[in-house]
Amino acid sequence: MRIEKTEQGKTKNGLRYYLFPRTGFGEQMAAVLVQRGANHLFWKGRDGEKICFPQGTAHFIEHKLFQQEWGDAFARFTQNGASANAFTDGDRTVYYFTCSDKFTENLRLLLDFVQKPYFTKEDTEREKDIIVSEITMYEDDPMWVGYYQMLECMYGKHPFPLIKDIVG
């Protein structure tokens, strides 16, 4: 198992891609990395205006993108024999899948739902409750609590989003 010649380039719409062909693997994987995460609370608008987002926005969008007008992207990946997921950390949000078959079909699905968000008022309200529930779950995990307490000790009043600030 070795990495063959790595390829990289840009799509017509400017999306950078990297291909890492590997021999000897039964599964294939693709990921889309969005260079916005939990720490990105500000954005410069087209007119130079500073836009401020509430803490948790990147994670909220991570969840919402899987809900499309045509249905649930997770269900579509499963129908295609793929396993999909996503995560948000401080600097990025990553959407990815693994599969043994139908790689091109799953890649098109991934690129489609990540580039075409679909939000309804009802789904947005329902998702707020899901995110709050997830945050509460993290607050019940001693390792996460300790990690965030360590960050608070290190950075004090720095605008690093802490779970207690998101909820409370």
C-alpha positions in Angstrom: 0.0 0.0 0.0 1.6 3.2 -1.1 0.6 6.6 -2.3 0.9 7.0 -6.1 1.5 10.3 -7.8 -0.5 13.0 -6.0 -2.6 15.2 -8.2 -4.1 18.6 -7.5 -6.0 21.3 -9.4 -9.0 23.6 -9.4 -12.5 23.1 -10.6 -14.2 25.6 -12.9 -15.8 27.3 -9.9 -12.5 27.7 -8.1 -12.7 24.7 -5.7 -9.2 23.3 -5.0 -8.9 19.5 -5.1 -6.2 17.0 -4.2 -6.2 13.4 -5.3 -4.1 10.8 -3.4 -4.4 7.5 -5.3 -3.5 4.5 -3.2 -3.2 0.9 -4.3 -4.4 -2.0 -2.2 -7.4 -0.4 -0.5 -11.0 -1.6 -0.8 -12.5 1.7 0.3 -12.3 5.2 -1.2 -12.8 8.5 0.6 -13.5 12.1 -0.3 -13.8 15.2 1.9 -14.7 18.8 1.5 -12.9 21.1 3.9 -14.4 24.5 4.5 -12.0 26.9 6.0 -14.5 28.2 8.6 -15.0 26.7 12.0 -16.1 27.6 15.6 -13.5 30.3 16.0 -14.6 32.2 12.9 -17.2 34.6 14.3 -16.7 37.5 12.0 -16.9 37.9 8.2 -16.2 40.9 6.0 -19.1 41.7 3.8 -18.8 42.7 0.1 -19.0 46.4 1.1 -16.3 45.9 3.8 -18.9 45.8 6.6 -18.0 43.5 9.5 -20.6 40.8 10.0 -20.7 39.0 13.4 -22.1 35.5 13.7 -23.4 33.9 16.9 -21.2 31.3 18.5 -22.1 27.8 17.2 -23.0 29.0 13.7 -20.4 26.8 11.9 -21.6 23.7 13.8 -25.2 24.6 13.1 -24.5 24.9 9.4 -22.6 21.6 9.5 -25.8 19.9 10.6 -28.2 21.8 8.4 -26.3 21.1 5.1 -27.3 17.4 5.3 -31.0 18.5 5.1 -31.8 19.3 1.5 -35.0 20.1 -0.4 -34.9 16.7 -2.0 -34.4 14.9 1.4 -31.7 13.7 3.8 -28.2 13.5 2.4 -27.2 10.9 5.1 -30.0 8.7 3.8 -28.9 9.2 0.1 -25.3 8.2 1.0 -26.5 5.1 2.8 -28.6 4.2 -0.3 -25.4 4.5 -2.3 -23.5 2.2 0.0 -21.5 5.0 1.6 -20.9 6.2 5.1 -20.9 10.0 5.5 -20.2 12.4 8.4 -18.9 15.8 9.2 -17.2 17.7 12.0 -16.4 21.2 13.0 -13.4 22.3 15.0 -11.9 25.7 15.7 -10.6 26.4 12.2 -12.6 24.3 9.8 -15.6 22.2 9.0 -15.1 19.0 7.1 -17.7 16.9 5.3 -16.7 13.5 4.1 -17.7 10.0 3.0 -16.2 6.6 2.5 -17.4 3.9 0.1 -16.4 0.8 -1.8 -18.6 1.4 -4.8 -20.3 4.4 -6.6 -17.5 6.8 -5.7 -18.3 9.3 -8.5 -22.0 9.3 -7.6 -21.2 9.9 -3.9 -18.7 12.6 -4.7 -21.3 14.4 -6.8 -23.7 14.1 -3.9 -21.1 15.5 -1.5 -20.3 18.5 -3.7 -23.9 19.1 -4.4 -25.2 19.4 -0.9 -22.2 21.3 0.4 -22.5 24.0 -2.3 -26.3 24.3 -2.2 -27.6 24.9 1.2 -31.3 24.6 1.8 -32.8 26.2 4.9 -36.5 26.4 6.0 -37.7 28.2 9.1 -39.2 25.0 10.6 -36.0 22.9 10.1 -33.9 25.8 11.5 -35.9 26.0 14.7 -35.8 22.2 15.1 -32.1 22.2 14.6 -31.5 24.7 17.4 -33.0 22.2 19.8 -30.7 19.5 18.5 -27.6 21.7 18.9 -28.5 22.7 22.4 -29.0 19.0 23.3 -25.6 18.2 21.8 -24.0 21.0 23.8 -25.6 19.7 27.0 -24.2 16.2 26.2 -20.7 17.7 25.9 -21.2 19.6 29.2 -21.9 16.2 30.8 -18.6 14.7 29.5 -15.8 15.3 32.1 -13.0 15.2 29.4 -14.7 18.0 27.3 -15.4 20.0 30.5 -11.8 19.7 31.5 -10.6 20.6 28.1 -12.7 23.8 28.0 -11.7 24.7 31.5 -8.1 24.4 30.5 -8.7 26.7 27.5 -10.5 29.2 29.7 -7.5 29.2 32.1 -5.1 29.7 29.2 -7.0 32.3 27.3 -9.2 34.0 29.9 -11.5 36.5 28.2 -10.2 35.7 24.7 -13.2 35.4 22.2 -12.5 31.6 21.9 -16.0 30.1 22.0 -16.5 28.1 25.2 -19.4 25.7 25.5 -20.8 27.6 28.5 -20.9 30.8 26.5 -22.7 29.1 23.6 -25.5 27.7 25.9 -25.7 30.4 28.5 
